[in-house]
Amino acid sequence: MSNRGLSAKFVNWDKVPHFGKKEFGTHLQELDSILLYALGSFRSLLNAPVFISPSNWGSHVPNSYHSAKKGRNAFGWALDVFPSGSLLFAYQTALSIKEFGGVGVYPFWSYPSKKLQGGLHLDIRLYPTNKSLWFYNSVAGKGQYKSLHSVEDCLDMFELLSTIGDQK
Ligand SMILES: [Zn+2]
């Protein structure tokens, strides 16, 4: 049993700068407080707006850490977000937050009403040594996950991001 924090009900919002409760809708209390504090640290370091994806409240695969799971997380451990500016810089910023044990880069996510393109999955899974890092590419209309643990995979992502003009 490895609970992390408490319900978001007990979050001190002064310690989650730039976010308001209503950005998390009616699902706020399903989230782990540690996730929200980590998100606040990420937002402060990034120093740019971060939009919470509406897809958070849809369905997710069971191993995504989004939903509370018996014996693992008591509250949701993951959020999908749209950071403003360079996705590469947002990824690097997320890596520096130690609570984030899983970081996924999704260059093709879009949030048309906010004119945002490119998102991150952020989760607070526990990791003994290595974080889980990956990016999601779309090759000829087919999605493809690639881990970001080899130099080659990182280079593939850098190339993809530069191709789509990630230099904001
Ligand atoms: Zn996610």
Boltz pocket constraint, residues with backbone or C-beta under 6 A from the ligand:
constraints:
  - pocket:
      binder: B
      contacts: [[A, 64], [A, 66], [A, 78], [A, 79], [A, 80], [A, 120], [A, 121], [A, 122]]
      max_distance: 6.0
